[in-house]
Amino acid sequence: MKISKSLSDEAILSEMGLRIASARLQLNFTQATLAAEAGVSKRTIERLESGEVATQLSSFVRVCRVLGLVERLDALVPEPVASPVAQLKLQGRTRKRASRLPATAKATKPWSWGKSS
């Protein structure tokens, strides 16, 4: 199944669990072996593979590290790239906070049908 934005959170977690289980089996690891290698409990592996929500992100990263999937996490949340104009505005500095919308963006009237009374 392809993971897409139309899937529910539960469906995505379930699909990710199936993929983790498949990667584990390709390496011929039991759940207990993977748990020992990753430094987590066997129950954590069971939860990850079943798609249960009650797992910590750090446990997920540990399991991915043992399965050799850490490099793929970069595709999950890619490093943001500023546009050339934004790079010029920043002049080599790093952006540290979001800014408010310009006053012109806030002052626009909402669109409506016909005349308003």
Residue frames as a rotation matrix with the C-alpha (Angstrom) as fourth column:
MET 1
0.586 0.810 0.000 0.00
0.810 -0.586 0.000 0.00
0.000 0.000 -1.000 0.00
LYS 2
-0.341 -0.655 0.674 1.28
0.603 -0.703 -0.378 3.46
0.721 0.278 0.635 -0.85
ILE 3
-0.199 0.220 -0.955 1.26
0.881 -0.388 -0.272 5.91
-0.430 -0.895 -0.116 2.05
SER 4
-0.511 0.115 0.852 -0.65
0.518 -0.750 0.412 9.04
0.686 0.652 0.324 1.08
LYS 5
-0.962 0.111 0.248 -2.34
-0.246 -0.740 -0.626 11.96
0.114 -0.664 0.739 2.78
SER 6
-0.136 0.982 -0.134 -5.76
-0.729 -0.007 0.685 10.40
0.671 0.191 0.716 2.15
LEU 7
-0.111 0.042 -0.993 -5.03
0.373 0.928 -0.003 7.55
0.921 -0.371 -0.119 4.60
SER 8
0.867 0.403 0.292 -6.02
-0.152 -0.344 0.927 7.79
0.474 -0.848 -0.238 8.25
ASP 9
0.119 -0.835 0.537 -3.34
-0.967 -0.220 -0.127 7.99
0.224 -0.504 -0.834 10.94
GLU 10
0.310 0.075 0.948 -4.20
-0.558 0.821 0.117 4.44
-0.770 -0.566 0.296 11.99
ALA 11
0.971 0.074 0.227 -3.81
0.136 0.607 -0.783 3.14
-0.196 0.791 0.579 8.42
ILE 12
0.566 -0.822 0.056 -0.42
-0.489 -0.389 -0.781 4.86
0.664 0.415 -0.622 8.07
LEU 13
-0.007 -0.559 0.829 0.81
-0.987 0.139 0.086 3.45
-0.163 -0.817 -0.552 11.39
SER 14
0.604 0.302 0.737 -0.42
-0.244 0.951 -0.189 0.00
-0.758 -0.065 0.648 10.40
GLU 15
0.964 -0.266 0.002 1.39
0.062 0.217 -0.974 0.18
0.259 0.939 0.225 7.05
MET 16
0.257 -0.915 0.311 4.60
-0.793 -0.384 -0.474 1.39
0.553 -0.125 -0.824 8.71
GLY 17
0.176 -0.120 0.977 4.32
-0.803 0.557 0.213 -1.50
-0.570 -0.822 0.001 11.18
LEU 18
0.896 0.190 0.401 4.00
0.063 0.839 -0.540 -3.98
-0.440 0.509 0.740 8.33
ARG 19
0.755 -0.655 -0.001 7.07
-0.195 -0.223 -0.955 -2.47
0.626 0.722 -0.296 6.66
ILE 20
0.064 -0.726 0.685 9.10
-0.989 -0.137 -0.052 -2.68
0.131 -0.674 -0.727 9.88
ALA 21
0.436 0.160 0.886 8.07
-0.436 0.898 0.052 -6.32
-0.787 -0.409 0.461 10.32
SER 22
0.992 -0.060 0.111 9.05
0.126 0.458 -0.880 -7.05
0.002 0.887 0.462 6.72
ALA 23
0.434 -0.887 0.157 12.47
-0.592 -0.412 -0.692 -5.41
0.679 0.207 -0.704 7.18
ARG 24
0.090 -0.354 0.931 12.98
-0.936 0.291 0.200 -7.42
-0.341 -0.889 -0.305 10.38
LEU 25
0.685 0.254 0.683 12.12
-0.114 0.963 -0.244 -10.68
-0.720 0.089 0.688 8.64
GLN 26
0.904 -0.409 -0.123 14.43
-0.133 0.005 -0.991 -9.89
0.406 0.912 -0.050 5.72
LEU 27
-0.002 -0.931 0.364 17.27
-0.831 -0.201 -0.518 -9.69
0.556 -0.304 -0.774 8.23
ASN 28
0.087 0.151 -0.985 15.99
0.144 0.976 0.162 -12.95
0.986 -0.156 0.064 9.80
PHE 29
-0.884 -0.296 0.361 15.57
-0.268 -0.309 -0.912 -11.31
0.382 -0.904 0.194 13.22
THR 30
-0.213 0.825 -0.524 13.02
0.878 0.397 0.268 -12.44
0.429 -0.403 -0.809 15.77
GLN 31
0.586 0.467 0.662 11.14
0.114 -0.857 0.503 -9.72
0.802 -0.219 -0.556 17.63
ALA 32
0.930 -0.265 -0.255 13.18
0.281 0.066 0.957 -10.57
-0.237 -0.962 0.136 20.72
THR 33
0.038 -0.971 0.237 16.49
0.972 0.092 0.217 -10.28
-0.233 0.222 0.947 18.82
LEU 34
-0.073 0.002 0.997 15.52
0.579 -0.814 0.044 -6.93
0.812 0.580 0.058 17.33
ALA 35
0.863 0.456 0.219 14.40
0.069 -0.535 0.842 -5.68
0.501 -0.711 -0.493 20.75
ALA 36
0.668 -0.679 -0.304 17.72
0.578 0.217 0.787 -6.68
-0.468 -0.701 0.537 22.33
GLU 37
-0.207 -0.777 0.595 19.75
0.976 -0.206 0.070 -5.08
0.068 0.595 0.801 19.52
ALA 38
-0.031 0.294 0.955 17.72
0.372 -0.884 0.284 -1.85
0.928 0.364 -0.082 19.67
GLY 39
-0.922 -0.346 -0.175 17.70
0.266 -0.237 -0.934 -1.66
0.282 -0.908 0.310 23.47
VAL 40
-0.406 0.870 0.280 13.91
-0.874 -0.459 0.161 -1.68
0.268 -0.179 0.947 23.70
SER 41
-0.409 0.329 0.851 11.41
-0.454 0.736 -0.502 -4.20
-0.792 -0.592 -0.152 25.02
LYS 42
-0.919 0.154 0.363 9.89
0.365 0.679 0.636 -6.94
-0.149 0.718 -0.680 22.91
ARG 43
0.023 0.983 -0.181 6.49
0.820 -0.122 -0.559 -5.35
-0.572 -0.135 -0.809 23.62
THR 44
0.026 -0.091 -0.995 7.74
-0.269 -0.960 0.081 -2.13
-0.963 0.265 -0.050 21.98
ILE 45
-0.912 -0.358 -0.202 8.56
-0.304 0.256 0.917 -4.10
-0.276 0.898 -0.343 18.82
GLU 46
-0.597 0.766 0.239 5.12
0.779 0.624 -0.055 -5.72
-0.191 0.153 -0.970 18.96
ARG 47
0.220 0.691 -0.689 3.50
0.451 -0.698 -0.556 -2.28
-0.865 -0.189 -0.465 19.26
LEU 48
-0.359 -0.431 -0.828 5.52
-0.511 -0.652 0.560 -0.84
-0.781 0.624 0.013 16.39
GLU 49
-0.994 -0.104 0.012 4.69
-0.052 0.590 0.806 -3.75
-0.091 0.801 -0.592 14.11
SER 50
-0.386 0.920 0.066 0.99
0.899 0.392 -0.196 -3.69
-0.206 -0.017 -0.978 14.97
GLY 51
-0.422 0.175 0.889 0.74
0.458 -0.806 0.376 0.07
0.782 0.566 0.260 14.42
GLU 52
0.441 0.556 -0.705 -0.21
0.887 -0.151 0.436 0.89
0.136 -0.818 -0.559 17.99
VAL 53
0.622 -0.101 0.777 0.20
0.098 -0.974 -0.204 4.53
0.777 0.203 -0.596 18.93
ALA 54
0.977 -0.097 0.189 1.84
-0.206 -0.220 0.953 3.95
-0.050 -0.971 -0.235 22.33
THR 55
0.428 -0.903 0.047 5.47
0.902 0.430 0.039 3.94
-0.056 0.026 0.998 21.16
GLN 56
0.524 -0.332 -0.784 8.05
0.074 -0.900 0.431 6.66
-0.848 -0.283 -0.447 21.55
LEU 57
0.945 -0.198 -0.262 9.79
-0.313 -0.303 -0.900 8.24
0.099 0.932 -0.348 18.60
SER 58
0.066 -0.979 0.192 13.16
-0.991 -0.042 0.129 7.44
-0.118 -0.198 -0.973 20.17
SER 59
-0.045 -0.012 0.999 12.24
-0.209 0.978 0.002 3.75
-0.977 -0.208 -0.047 20.18
PHE 60
0.884 0.418 0.211 11.26
0.143 0.189 -0.972 4.00
-0.446 0.889 0.107 16.53
VAL 61
0.646 -0.716 -0.264 14.64
-0.733 -0.486 -0.476 5.55
0.213 0.501 -0.839 15.67
ARG 62
-0.156 -0.719 0.678 16.50
-0.809 0.486 0.329 2.82
-0.566 -0.497 -0.658 17.59
VAL 63
0.287 0.350 0.892 14.64
0.151 0.903 -0.403 0.09
-0.946 0.250 0.206 15.71
CYS 64
0.994 0.072 -0.083 15.26
-0.063 -0.251 -0.966 1.83
-0.091 0.965 -0.245 12.37
ARG 65
0.302 -0.953 -0.026 18.96
-0.950 -0.303 0.077 2.05
-0.081 0.001 -0.997 13.22
VAL 66
-0.247 -0.375 0.894 19.22
-0.402 0.879 0.258 -1.70
-0.882 -0.296 -0.367 13.84
LEU 67
0.453 0.523 0.722 17.26
0.428 0.583 -0.691 -2.44
-0.782 0.622 0.040 10.64
GLY 68
-0.566 -0.784 0.256 19.56
0.640 -0.221 0.736 -0.14
-0.521 0.580 0.626 8.63
LEU 69
0.098 0.743 0.662 16.76
0.959 -0.248 0.136 2.32
0.265 0.622 -0.737 7.82
VAL 70
0.129 -0.057 -0.990 18.05
0.661 -0.740 0.129 5.48
-0.740 -0.671 -0.058 9.54
GLU 71
-0.841 -0.525 -0.130 19.28
0.244 -0.584 0.774 7.04
-0.482 0.620 0.619 6.30
ARG 72
-0.571 0.700 0.428 15.77
0.656 0.076 0.751 6.79
0.494 0.710 -0.503 4.89
LEU 73
0.120 0.621 -0.774 14.41
0.931 -0.342 -0.130 8.99
-0.346 -0.705 -0.619 7.68
ASP 74
-0.709 -0.444 -0.548 15.93
0.220 -0.878 0.426 11.97
-0.670 0.181 0.720 5.87
ALA 75
-0.871 0.449 0.201 13.28
0.177 -0.095 0.980 11.53
0.458 0.889 0.003 3.17
LEU 76
-0.143 0.853 -0.502 10.58
0.967 0.228 0.113 11.52
0.211 -0.469 -0.857 5.86
VAL 77
0.824 0.289 -0.488 11.33
0.409 -0.899 0.158 15.08
-0.393 -0.330 -0.858 6.97
PRO 78
0.272 -0.772 0.574 13.71
0.878 -0.045 -0.476 16.64
0.393 0.634 0.666 4.45
GLU 79
-0.382 -0.512 -0.770 15.94
0.742 -0.666 0.075 19.52
-0.551 -0.543 0.634 5.41
PRO 80
0.696 0.712 -0.095 14.21
0.527 -0.596 -0.605 22.78
-0.488 0.371 -0.790 4.46
VAL 81
-0.431 -0.791 0.434 15.81
0.888 -0.287 0.359 24.81
-0.160 0.540 0.826 1.69
ALA 82
0.075 0.414 -0.907 15.30
0.254 -0.888 -0.384 28.58
-0.964 -0.201 -0.172 1.63
SER 83
0.768 0.236 0.596 14.50
0.632 -0.125 -0.765 30.23
-0.105 0.964 -0.245 -1.67
PRO 84
-0.194 -0.901 0.388 17.25
0.911 -0.312 -0.269 32.36
0.364 0.301 0.881 -3.25
VAL 85
0.065 0.290 0.955 15.35
0.004 -0.957 0.290 35.55
0.998 -0.015 -0.064 -2.31
ALA 86
0.952 0.306 0.027 15.04
-0.043 0.046 0.998 34.41
0.304 -0.951 0.057 1.30
GLN 87
0.424 -0.877 -0.228 18.76
0.905 0.399 0.149 33.56
-0.040 -0.269 0.962 1.36
LEU 88
-0.297 -0.512 0.806 19.58
0.564 -0.775 -0.285 37.10
0.771 0.370 0.519 0.21
LYS 89
0.464 0.562 0.685 17.33
-0.243 -0.662 0.709 38.60
0.852 -0.496 -0.171 2.90
LEU 90
0.977 -0.067 -0.201 18.94
0.211 0.430 0.878 36.49
0.027 -0.900 0.434 5.62
GLN 91
0.569 -0.818 0.081 22.49
-0.624 -0.494 -0.606 37.32
0.536 0.294 -0.791 4.42
GLY 92
-0.288 -0.763 -0.579 23.94
-0.244 0.643 -0.726 34.06
0.926 -0.068 -0.372 5.72
ARG 93
-0.683 0.108 0.722 22.05
-0.728 -0.029 -0.684 34.07
-0.053 -0.994 0.099 9.03
THR 94
-0.850 0.443 -0.285 19.69
0.395 0.894 0.210 31.32
0.348 0.066 -0.935 10.16
ARG 95
-0.245 0.854 0.458 16.00
-0.462 -0.518 0.720 32.10
0.852 -0.035 0.522 10.48
LYS 96
-0.964 -0.230 -0.135 14.90
0.026 0.422 -0.906 31.63
0.265 -0.877 -0.401 14.09
ARG 97
-0.561 0.822 -0.097 11.19
0.235 0.046 -0.971 32.49
-0.794 -0.567 -0.219 14.15
ALA 98
-0.253 0.604 0.756 8.09
0.962 0.077 0.261 32.90
0.099 0.793 -0.601 12.02
SER 99
-0.989 -0.058 -0.135 6.87
0.070 -0.994 -0.084 36.36
-0.130 -0.093 0.987 11.14
ARG 100
-0.189 0.971 -0.147 3.40
0.189 -0.111 -0.976 37.87
-0.964 -0.212 -0.162 11.13
LEU 101
0.035 0.308 0.951 1.45
0.992 0.108 -0.071 38.28
-0.124 0.945 -0.302 7.95
PRO 102
-0.918 -0.344 0.196 1.82
0.376 -0.913 0.159 41.71
0.124 0.220 0.968 6.32
ALA 103
-0.596 0.709 -0.376 -0.94
-0.038 -0.492 -0.870 44.22
-0.802 -0.504 0.320 7.13
THR 104
-0.454 0.428 -0.781 -2.13
-0.886 -0.309 0.346 44.16
-0.093 0.849 0.520 3.50
ALA 105
-0.760 0.164 -0.629 -2.82
-0.076 0.939 0.337 40.44
0.646 0.304 -0.701 3.74
LYS 106
-0.773 0.475 -0.421 -4.94
0.585 0.279 -0.761 40.91
-0.244 -0.835 -0.494 6.86
ALA 107
-0.613 0.498 -0.613 -6.89
-0.208 -0.851 -0.483 43.93
-0.762 -0.169 0.625 5.60
THR 108
-0.900 0.300 -0.317 -8.44
-0.300 0.101 0.948 42.28
0.317 0.949 -0.001 2.54
LYS 109
-0.199 0.922 0.331 -12.20
-0.917 -0.056 -0.395 41.95
-0.346 -0.382 0.857 2.68
PRO 110
-0.617 0.039 0.786 -13.64
0.075 0.997 0.010 38.46
-0.783 0.065 -0.618 2.41
TRP 111
-0.936 0.268 -0.231 -15.32
-0.266 -0.104 0.958 37.67
0.233 0.958 0.168 -0.91
SER 112
-0.520 0.827 0.213 -19.13
0.094 0.304 -0.948 37.52
-0.849 -0.473 -0.236 -0.95
TRP 113
-0.486 0.468 0.738 -21.98
0.874 0.267 0.407 37.15
-0.006 0.843 -0.538 -3.44
GLY 114
0.166 0.684 0.711 -23.55
0.726 -0.573 0.382 40.35
0.668 0.452 -0.591 -4.78
LYS 115
-0.127 -0.125 0.984 -24.21
-0.318 -0.935 -0.159 43.41
0.940 -0.333 0.079 -2.64
SER 116
-0.497 -0.037 -0.867 -23.84
0.745 0.494 -0.448 43.19
0.445 -0.869 -0.218 1.08
SER 117
0.399 0.769 0.499 -26.32
0.312 -0.625 0.715 45.01
0.863 -0.130 -0.489 3.31
